[in-house]
Amino acid sequence: MSTNIITVSRQFGSGGRIVAQAVAEKLGWKYYDRELIEKIAEKSGLAKEFVEERSESATSGQNLVYSMPAGLGGFSAGQSVFDKLYVMQYNIIKELADKEPCVFVGRCSDYVLRERKDCFNVFVYADMDFRIRRAEEVYKVEAKDTRKFLEDRDKKRRLYYKYNTDRTWGDVANYDLCLKSSSIGIDTCVQIILELITGARR
């Protein structure tokens, strides 16, 4: 079966988002990253900033569960907003994947679409020095300690992924392809994915 869906999971600063966007553009496929946040915000009635902050960094524990006012965005009083947001995200990803070929960035999309035979899952990672440089130069991160900032981001994504999937974020067993952008370059990452996907579609 040919590939119609690509998911790209990534370490912050690895260039994974750029890789995903370039692949989608060259294939002429839909690209979903922040667009998912807009769709979830619209459906839930919550602010985009709130959804974005919690869409990949919620963790298990008491801080996850607090009450939402009854009737706000369809939430019931006493329910976990994090669980509700994840269910919305889960359903939206599935709906979009059914419509047309597309590329998803993060948000457990590899897990959500795990039963699809036409889905190709990629993980992009990089050396810490490479990530620190990109975080400061490309994303203009102004943290006192950029390394700690990145380690905290990794921890949040790892906990979020574990909480929602019971799998390990970054585990090679979860992906069809793992690419080290700091070693081979972002452009080469794009090229490898394209060659694999276009070859699979022939």
Secondary structure by P-SEA (a helix, b strand, c coil): ccccbbbbbbccccaaaaaaaaaaaaaccccccaaaaaaaaaaacccaaaaaacccccccccccccccccccccccccccaaaaaaaaaaaaaaaaaaccccccccccccccccccccbbbbbbcccaaaaaaaaacccccccccaaaaaaaaaaaaaaaaaaccccccccccccccccccccccaaaaaaaaaaaaaaaac
